[in-house]
Amino acid sequence: MIEKALNANKQNQGKGSFLHFANVSQINGQWLINKQVIDIKRLYKVVLTDFLVEKGDKGLEFLTFKNNSTIKRLDAPPIDVRKALIQELLLLDKK
């Protein structure tokens, strides 16, 4: 699933829909996470926005709740990303 999402993201470049990720690269057609080839037997934790899982985006419709029963919502309350970033920056400012 993660490779499918990364491949779809690559195909969507310049078309308006895209994923944000860190520590991901592609070398000779192989996707790597933290410089390690993706292990299809491993469970990876991924964070998706409500928009993406509720409504979908062009080329990424397979990541919606409606189209993918393996995607689970955490029981935690929703977090406004902007507020989380502000909180993190305030913590850094105190160091």
trRosetta pair geometry for C-beta under 8 A, 3 or more apart (Angstrom, degrees):
i j d omega theta_ij theta_ji phi_ij phi_ji
1 4 5.5 -54 -149 34 32 115
1 5 6.5 32 153 -19 65 104
1 68 7.8 102 -136 -150 130 137
1 70 6.9 -128 -71 83 161 144
2 5 5.7 -52 -150 35 34 112
2 6 6.4 31 152 -17 66 106
2 31 7.6 -163 122 112 96 152
2 33 8.0 -21 151 -48 146 136
2 38 6.1 -162 89 -147 123 141
2 44 5.4 27 -64 52 150 146
2 46 6.8 179 -104 -59 101 139
3 6 5.6 -54 -145 40 34 110
3 7 6.1 34 156 -19 67 107
3 31 5.5 -174 -114 22 84 143
3 38 5.9 178 -65 81 100 160
3 40 7.8 -37 -9 -92 127 93
4 7 5.9 -55 -145 38 27 110
4 8 6.3 28 154 -18 63 108
4 62 6.8 -56 135 91 132 148
5 8 5.8 -54 -145 38 29 111
5 9 6.2 34 153 -23 63 106
5 19 6.5 62 161 -46 103 160
5 46 7.9 87 59 -154 168 164
5 60 6.9 52 -136 -132 80 98
5 62 7.9 -137 -81 81 76 107
5 63 6.3 71 -106 -73 112 124
6 9 5.5 -51 -147 34 31 116
6 10 6.5 35 152 -22 63 102
6 19 7.6 -89 -100 54 50 144
6 21 7.7 -27 -104 -1 94 165
6 24 6.8 -144 -116 174 128 138
6 26 7.5 157 156 -69 127 116
6 31 5.2 85 98 -111 162 148
7 10 5.6 -51 -151 32 33 113
7 11 6.6 30 152 -15 64 105
8 11 5.7 -57 -150 39 33 110
8 12 6.2 30 152 -20 66 111
8 59 4.9 166 -175 152 102 99
8 60 5.6 139 128 -85 139 69
8 62 7.6 -172 -54 35 161 115
9 12 5.7 -61 -147 38 30 111
9 13 7.4 59 151 -52 60 79
9 18 5.7 82 -155 -149 88 65
9 19 4.4 -64 -105 20 136 106
9 21 8.0 49 161 -5 175 124
9 59 8.0 156 -75 116 31 123
9 60 7.4 44 -72 -81 71 115
10 13 6.1 -20 -167 -20 37 112
10 26 7.5 17 -85 -20 141 160
11 59 6.2 -160 90 -158 109 147
12 15 4.9 -105 -165 52 62 115
12 16 7.5 -85 176 58 99 52
12 17 4.9 -67 -175 79 142 83
12 18 5.6 -174 104 -82 115 67
12 57 8.0 57 -146 126 158 110
12 58 6.5 142 -127 98 118 93
12 59 4.6 -167 -75 62 114 152
12 60 7.3 -24 -46 -37 156 99
13 18 6.6 64 -96 -99 53 121
15 58 6.4 -111 131 100 117 137
15 59 7.4 77 89 -8 142 138
16 58 6.7 55 77 35 103 133
17 57 3.9 156 -141 155 132 117
17 58 4.4 175 0 50 142 85
17 59 6.0 167 80 41 133 102
17 60 6.1 -146 152 3 133 116
19 60 7.4 140 -56 -103 101 147
21 24 4.5 -1 128 16 130 136
23 33 6.1 59 121 -166 95 62
23 34 4.9 11 168 -71 126 62
23 35 7.9 -73 -171 -18 89 66
24 31 6.8 -13 -168 -170 95 97
24 32 7.0 159 -154 84 48 55
24 33 5.6 -16 -100 -101 75 69
25 31 7.6 158 86 -154 37 53
25 32 5.0 -14 63 59 83 104
25 35 7.5 18 34 -89 122 54
26 29 6.9 -4 177 -131 104 10
26 30 6.7 165 -154 79 66 35
26 31 5.3 -32 -98 -96 82 58
26 32 7.1 173 -90 13 30 79
27 30 5.9 -25 69 60 68 88
27 32 6.3 13 13 -11 103 126
30 37 5.5 -35 166 -123 128 102
30 38 7.7 -164 179 19 82 87
31 37 7.4 100 80 -149 52 58
31 38 5.0 15 89 -15 101 123
32 35 5.6 10 161 -137 132 20
32 36 6.0 144 -159 62 87 25
32 37 5.7 -50 -100 -85 78 39
32 38 7.0 -143 -105 -32 26 72
33 36 6.0 -35 69 61 65 83
33 38 6.0 75 -2 -86 104 78
33 44 7.1 144 -18 -120 177 137
36 39 7.5 -23 140 -26 112 98
38 42 7.7 -140 -176 49 61 116
38 44 7.8 -43 -143 -44 97 143
39 42 3.9 69 84 -6 110 115
48 52 4.8 -112 179 80 103 129
48 53 5.1 103 114 -43 129 107
48 63 6.3 -170 -130 167 151 122
48 71 7.2 -28 31 -151 149 127
49 52 4.7 97 60 4 82 101
49 53 7.2 -175 87 3 44 86
49 81 8.0 -44 -109 -36 101 137
50 53 6.3 -71 -145 48 30 96
50 54 5.4 16 166 -11 72 122
50 78 6.8 5 -57 -127 132 130
51 54 6.2 -66 -132 45 19 102
51 55 5.7 -38 -170 38 61 110
51 57 7.5 54 131 -56 100 102
52 55 7.5 -62 -104 57 10 71
52 56 6.6 46 -165 -114 46 28
52 57 5.9 -38 -117 -11 77 108
52 60 6.5 -44 -153 123 101 133
52 63 5.7 -24 159 110 103 126
52 64 7.4 -143 149 -84 54 67
53 56 7.9 43 -124 -68 9 56
53 63 6.4 -87 -93 138 63 83
53 64 5.7 134 -163 -132 39 47
53 65 5.4 65 167 -33 92 85
53 71 5.9 -165 -133 149 117 146
53 73 7.5 154 126 -78 156 94
54 64 6.9 -47 94 -142 4 96
54 65 6.9 10 -97 10 42 112
55 64 7.1 -126 81 -111 11 124
56 60 6.1 180 -165 92 77 76
56 61 4.2 35 -163 -113 146 62
56 63 6.8 142 -119 63 78 80
56 64 4.4 -51 -65 -55 100 123
56 66 8.0 -69 -40 42 120 112
56 67 7.5 51 -84 12 133 130
57 60 4.6 18 64 48 88 117
57 61 7.6 -150 55 -61 36 56
58 61 7.9 -5 -131 -39 19 91
60 63 5.0 -21 166 17 90 121
61 64 5.9 -30 -170 -3 55 116
61 67 5.8 74 145 2 80 164
62 67 5.3 -113 -128 124 39 131
62 68 5.8 82 168 -56 62 119
63 67 7.5 23 33 72 20 112
63 68 6.2 -26 -131 13 22 148
63 71 6.7 99 -170 -72 59 149
64 67 4.8 68 60 23 92 98
64 68 6.4 131 66 18 43 94
64 71 7.7 -156 132 43 14 154
65 68 7.0 -88 -124 60 17 72
65 71 5.9 -117 -94 82 57 118
65 73 7.7 -13 -91 -37 125 106
68 71 4.8 65 104 -6 110 108
76 79 7.5 -10 131 -30 117 103
79 83 7.0 -131 -180 69 77 105
79 84 5.2 55 157 -55 121 124
80 83 4.2 66 80 10 106 109
80 84 6.8 177 87 -12 53 84
81 84 5.5 -54 -146 37 34 114
81 85 6.3 36 155 -21 67 104
82 85 5.8 -55 -152 35 30 111
82 86 6.5 30 151 -18 64 105
83 86 5.6 -52 -148 36 35 112
83 87 6.3 38 153 -21 66 104
84 87 5.7 -53 -150 35 31 113
84 88 6.4 31 152 -19 64 106
85 88 5.7 -55 -148 37 32 111
85 89 6.3 30 154 -17 66 107
86 89 5.8 -57 -147 38 30 110
86 90 6.3 33 154 -20 65 105
87 90 5.8 -55 -150 35 30 112
87 91 6.6 31 152 -19 63 104
88 91 5.7 -53 -152 33 33 112
88 92 6.5 32 151 -18 65 104
89 92 5.6 -52 -148 36 35 112
89 93 6.3 40 151 -25 65 104
90 93 5.5 -51 -148 31 33 116
90 94 6.8 34 153 -22 62 103
91 94 5.9 -56 -156 30 34 111
91 95 7.3 41 148 -30 62 99
92 95 5.8 -47 -159 16 40 115
